[in-house]
């Protein structure tokens, strides 16, 4: 899949190990797509409120809220999704008491695994099926669970021979398992455990012929602080600083500040070197997986580590600019 085609999908599930920044990436991809003129809905499947926060809003609601031109956000609520399904599909009146309905969903989901997933995925597919949005991006569950989420629709479809539920899952399948419409994006960082989980998920997905295409976003890649020659100069300066004649010319406070500065720089170099090893391992592993399956490696995009504080939405916008470069998208 070419980079420029990534945002031409209708439904993107962004998954990844907890803590790798997939929520921020979801927000940034949604913002970027909206800047490209697409009407976009971003949705957090696990109702935590982090996705709205990344877009400058407080709290989490099932109702879709406008963030910016062409950009909307919502948080999944299975009780509300069931009420909406009953109203739109089964022609039942809208259920007012959401609390009791939520309890019913809880009990039902315990007896029938997959209920939560089918309601969540069904809501996203419905928005696409009705052409309410050009693109829906889901901040999905952690690595390892997304495959089960996508398989829920197929399982329900196979268990029902006829009727309204089978009809519903039929058009859902047409969206979910069509690589022209749906994609799985995996967020990771250049660290051992996230890399291992990403490779494991890619291996799992490669064994399923009807799973959509996938891509990888390597997040928080630290910039190279020094090249090799500059690092040699840095080491020389560090050594010179420690010599008695040099140290005597500095106050105790100046020495502490310089020591902190050089220690931070040294740590940044070590982290970069360590993550560089993980990146090379990851890239070589992708090539080996592709060779074993006689296919292509997933597209891999890199997002730099941004040292920013303040408004989370500003951070989201800055990441969107970097993603535009990675995805070869020109913004006006």
Secondary structure, DSSP 8 states (H G I E B T S, - for coil): --GGGGGG-SEEEEEESTTS-HHHHHHHHHHHHHHTT--EEEEESS--SHHHHHTT--S--SS-EEEETTEEEEE--HHHHHHHHHHHTS-------HHHHHHHHHHHHHHSTTHHHHHHHHHHHHHHHTTS-SEEEEE---TTTHHHHHHHHHHHHHH--SSHHHHHHHHHHHHHT-TTTEEEEEEEESSHHHHHHHHHHHHHHHT-TTS-EEEEEEEEE---SS-HHHHHHHHHHHHHHTSHHHHHTS-HHHHHHHHHHHHHHHHHHHHHHHHHHHHHHHHHHHHHHHHHHTS---EEEEEE-----S-HHHHHHHHHHHHHHHTT----
